[in-house]
Amino acid sequence: MEKIYLSLFLGVILTLIFLSTKPSHALIDIVCNYTGVFCAAAPDDPYVTTVAGIDINHANKAGSLPEELGLLTDLSLFHINSNRFFGKIPESFKKLNLLYELDISNNQFNGGFPYVVLYLPSLKFLDIRFNQFSGSIPSQLFDLKLDALFFNNNKFQSSLPTNLGNSPVSVIVMANNGLTGCFPSSSLVKMAGTLKEIVMTNNGFTGCLKPELGALKGVNVFDVSSNELVGSLPDAIGKMESLEQLNVANNKLSGYIPESICSLPKLKNFTLSSNFFISEPSKCLKVRSKDDTKNCIPYRPFQRSPMECKAFYAHPLDCSISGCSPPRPPPPPPRMNHWP
């Protein structure tokens, strides 16, 4: 069955390639009527029709991508998400100088990061999530002039390059990989002019959330859940005035929840479960969707046991434990009369 799917796809591709080298009205009519093929006037000749886009999302196709795809040099959109393609991205993609959107998500591609995407000068949207790419993230990725970048749910295992802050993206999702290293607060702040959504959940980032993050005034989604973050939530997060969703769950954060955070005018969802917070202001209880379970807040339901909280605060964690920051005083201890 997979061979049938692949042969059908290759049949379309071969026709497209023939069209790109020997255009005729008959072939134009045939190819442009294929489901998932989009045609338009050629950029260099308005009287010539060319293949401008391929979109076969959810088409149940399988196989590897042929090198001949690189002959479609007028291609600006290539969407093949949610199929069963595997292997590598063809080297010939380097010839696709007009490619604006590349979405190969939810397939079975493997190997190292697909370096060919670093040679696409017009690329603005890159989605390689839900594949089996592995290894490290190249620094050149963050020098591309992208608007949206998704590389979550792969097998990348490395620290983030130091030039992360060079990226002009508005959305970046890197969740569910094996990324490690100190949490890149300073790099994210450099992206403040464009960044709207940042999702870094379920990696291995360490260290603290620093007060400088308050400069991210345009960010509406900030998800750093399921990492190894320690220390307290900085009061400066209350300056992230566009914030709608804040998720810091499943870390080792401690201390008090600043009232400034729960006073944010657009905050709709605040998830702080599975940490070691000891108090939150009453204003937080008014956030539309909130989860503060599995902390050490004595007057809230479904918290950690007193014994577990005592053990944590006997040896509290601060930023210096990961080597990401110099030592600083631990958060004040909770009142012991709450924990017998």
C-alpha positions in Angstrom: 0.0 0.0 0.0 2.8 2.4 0.8 4.3 1.8 -2.6 1.0 2.8 -4.2 0.9 6.0 -2.2 4.5 6.8 -3.1 4.0 6.1 -6.8 1.0 8.3 -6.9 2.9 11.2 -5.3 5.9 10.6 -7.6 3.6 10.7 -10.6 2.5 14.1 -9.6 6.0 15.2 -9.0 7.3 14.0 -12.4 4.5 15.8 -14.1 5.3 18.9 -12.3 9.0 18.6 -13.2 8.1 18.1 -16.9 5.9 21.1 -16.7 8.7 23.2 -15.2 11.0 22.3 -18.1 8.6 21.9 -21.1 5.4 23.9 -20.3 2.3 23.5 -22.4 -1.2 24.5 -21.9 -2.4 20.9 -21.7 0.1 20.0 -19.0 -0.7 23.3 -17.1 -4.4 22.3 -17.0 -3.6 18.8 -15.8 -1.1 19.7 -13.1 -2.9 22.7 -11.8 -6.0 20.6 -11.3 -4.2 18.1 -9.0 -5.5 18.3 -5.5 -2.9 20.0 -3.4 -1.1 21.7 -6.3 -1.3 25.5 -6.6 -0.3 27.4 -9.7 0.3 31.1 -10.3 2.0 33.4 -12.7 5.8 33.0 -12.8 7.6 35.7 -10.8 9.8 36.6 -13.8 7.1 36.2 -16.5 3.4 37.0 -15.9 2.4 35.2 -19.1 3.8 31.8 -17.8 2.0 29.7 -15.3 4.1 27.9 -12.8 3.7 25.6 -9.8 3.8 27.9 -6.7 2.7 25.6 -4.0 2.2 22.0 -2.9 -0.1 21.2 0.0 -0.8 17.6 0.6 -1.4 17.7 4.4 -3.2 14.6 5.8 -3.0 12.8 2.5 -1.9 9.4 3.9 1.2 9.3 1.7 4.5 7.6 2.4 8.0 7.2 1.1 11.0 9.5 0.7 11.1 12.8 -1.1 12.8 12.8 -4.5 15.7 15.0 -5.3 13.9 16.2 -8.4 11.7 18.5 -6.2 14.6 20.9 -6.4 13.7 21.6 -10.0 10.5 23.4 -8.9 12.4 26.6 -8.4 9.2 28.8 -8.3 7.8 26.9 -5.3 6.9 29.2 -2.4 4.9 26.8 -0.3 5.6 23.2 0.5 3.2 21.6 3.1 3.3 17.8 3.6 2.4 17.5 7.3 0.7 14.5 8.8 1.8 11.9 6.3 4.3 9.0 6.6 7.3 10.4 4.7 10.7 9.3 6.0 14.4 9.7 5.3 16.2 13.1 4.7 15.1 16.4 3.1 16.7 16.4 -0.4 19.8 18.5 -0.9 18.2 19.9 -4.0 15.9 22.0 -1.8 18.8 24.5 -1.7 17.6 25.6 -5.1 14.2 26.7 -3.8 15.1 30.4 -3.4 11.5 31.5 -3.3 10.3 29.0 -0.7 8.4 30.9 2.0 6.7 28.2 4.0 8.1 24.7 4.7 5.9 22.4 6.8 7.1 18.7 7.0 5.7 18.2 10.5 4.2 14.9 11.8 6.1 12.6 9.5 9.0 10.1 10.1 12.0 12.1 8.9 15.2 11.3 10.8 18.9 12.0 11.1 20.4 15.3 12.2 18.9 18.7 11.9 17.9 19.2 8.2 20.7 21.7 7.3 19.3 22.3 3.9 16.7 24.7 5.4 19.5 27.0 6.3 20.1 27.8 2.6 16.5 29.1 1.9 16.8 32.9 1.7 13.0 33.5 1.5 11.9 31.2 4.3 9.6 32.7 7.0 7.7 29.7 8.3 9.5 26.5 9.3 7.7 23.6 10.9 9.7 20.3 11.5 7.9 19.2 14.7 6.8 15.6 15.4 9.6 13.8 13.5 12.7 11.9 14.6 15.4 14.5 14.1 18.2 14.3 16.6 21.6 15.8 17.5 22.2 19.5 18.1 20.5 22.7 17.0 22.7 24.7 14.6 23.4 28.3 15.5 22.7 29.4 11.9 19.0 28.6 12.5 18.6 31.7 14.7 20.2 34.0 12.1 17.4 33.2 9.6 14.7 35.8 9.2 11.9 33.5 10.3 8.6 34.6 11.7 7.5 31.2 13.1 9.7 28.3 14.1 8.5 24.9 15.4 11.0 22.1 16.2 9.2 20.5 19.1 8.7 16.7 19.6 11.9 15.5 18.1 15.0 14.0 19.7 17.3 17.0 19.8 19.8 16.8 22.6 22.0 19.9 23.1 22.1 23.2 24.7 20.7 26.2 22.8 23.2 28.2 20.7 24.3 31.6 22.3 22.9 33.5 19.3 19.2 32.5 20.0 18.5 36.1 20.7 19.3 37.0 17.1 16.1 35.3 15.9 13.2 37.7 14.8 10.5 35.1 15.3 7.1 35.9 16.8 6.5 32.2 17.7 9.0 29.6 18.8 8.1 26.2 20.0 10.9 23.8 21.1 9.0 21.6 23.6 9.5 17.9 24.2 13.1 17.4 23.2 16.2 16.8 25.2 17.5 20.4 25.3 19.6 21.4 28.3 21.7 24.2 29.7 20.9 27.4 31.6 17.5 29.0 30.9 18.2 31.6 28.2 16.6 34.6 29.9 19.0 37.1 28.3 18.6 35.7 24.8 14.8 35.8 25.0 14.9 39.5 26.1 16.8 40.3 22.9 13.8 39.0 21.0 11.4 41.3 22.9 10.6 43.4 19.8 9.0 40.5 17.9 8.3 37.6 20.3 4.7 36.7 21.1 4.8 33.0 22.0 7.5 30.9 23.6 7.0 27.2 24.5 9.9 25.4 26.0 8.1 22.7 28.0 9.5 19.2 28.8 13.2 19.8 28.3 16.1 20.0 30.8 16.6 23.7 31.2 18.2 24.7 34.6 18.7 27.8 36.6 16.3 30.6 37.4 13.8 32.8 35.7 15.5 36.2 35.8 13.8 39.6 36.4 14.9 40.8 33.0 12.1 38.7 31.5 9.8 41.6 32.4 11.0 43.2 29.2 8.9 40.7 27.2 5.9 43.0 27.1 4.5 41.6 23.8 4.6 37.9 24.8 1.1 36.4 25.4 2.2 32.7 25.8 5.1 31.8 28.1 5.4 28.1 28.8 8.5 26.8 30.6 6.8 23.8 32.4 8.5 20.5 33.1 12.1 21.6 33.3 14.6 21.8 36.1 14.1 25.5 37.1 14.7 26.6 40.6 14.4 29.8 42.7 11.4 32.1 42.9 9.1 33.7 40.3 10.4 37.2 39.8 8.0 40.1 40.5 9.1 41.5 37.1 7.0 38.9 35.3 4.1 41.2 36.3 5.4 43.6 33.7 4.7 41.2 30.9 1.5 43.1 30.2 0.3 41.1 27.2 0.6 37.7 29.0 -2.5 35.5 28.6 -1.0 32.0 29.4 1.7 31.4 32.0 2.8 27.9 32.7 5.7 27.1 35.1 4.4 23.7 36.3 6.6 20.8 37.1 9.8 22.6 38.1 11.4 23.2 41.5 10.3 26.8 42.0 9.7 28.0 45.5 8.9 31.1 47.6 5.9 33.4 47.2 3.8 34.1 44.1 4.1 37.9 43.4 0.7 39.7 43.3 1.9 41.6 40.3 1.6 38.4 38.2 -2.0 37.7 39.1 -2.8 41.4 38.5 -1.8 41.1 34.8 -4.8 42.5 32.9 -4.9 39.8 30.2 -3.9 36.7 32.2 -6.4 33.9 31.6 -4.4 30.8 32.4 -1.9 30.4 35.2 -0.5 26.9 35.9 2.0 26.6 38.8 1.4 23.1 39.9 4.1 20.6 41.1 6.5 23.1 42.5 7.2 24.2 46.1 5.5 27.6 46.4 4.4 28.5 50.0 2.0 31.3 49.4 -0.1 33.0 46.7 -2.1 36.2 47.0 -5.9 36.1 47.0 -5.9 37.9 43.6 -4.5 34.7 42.0 -7.7 32.8 43.0 -9.6 35.1 40.6 -7.6 34.0 37.5 -10.0 32.3 35.1 -8.1 29.1 34.8 -5.5 28.3 37.5 -3.8 25.2 38.9 -1.8 25.5 42.1 -2.0 21.9 43.2 1.1 20.0 44.5 2.8 22.9 46.1 3.3 23.8 49.8 0.5 26.4 50.2 -1.1 25.4 53.6 -4.6 26.9 52.9 -5.0 25.4 49.4 -6.3 21.9 48.6 -4.3 19.0 47.1 -0.9 20.2 48.2 2.3 18.3 49.0 2.6 16.6 52.3 4.1 18.7 55.2 7.0 16.2 55.4 7.9 16.7 51.7 7.7 20.5 52.1 9.8 20.5 55.2 12.5 18.4 53.5 12.7 20.7 50.6 13.0 23.9 52.6 15.6 22.3 54.8 17.9 22.4 51.8 16.3 25.0 49.4 17.5 25.2 45.8 18.8 28.4 44.3 20.2 29.4 40.9 23.8 28.7 41.9 23.1 25.0 42.2 23.1 24.6 38.4 26.0 27.0 37.9 23.8 29.4 36.0 24.0 32.2 38.5 26.1 33.3 41.6 24.6 32.3 45.0 21.8 34.4 46.4 19.8 34.2 49.6 17.2 31.5 49.6 13.5 32.5 49.9 12.3 33.1 53.4 11.3 29.9 55.2 7.6 29.3 55.7 6.0 29.6 59.1 6.6 26.3 60.8 3.3 26.2 62.7 1.6 25.2 59.4 3.7 22.0 59.2 3.8 19.9 62.3 
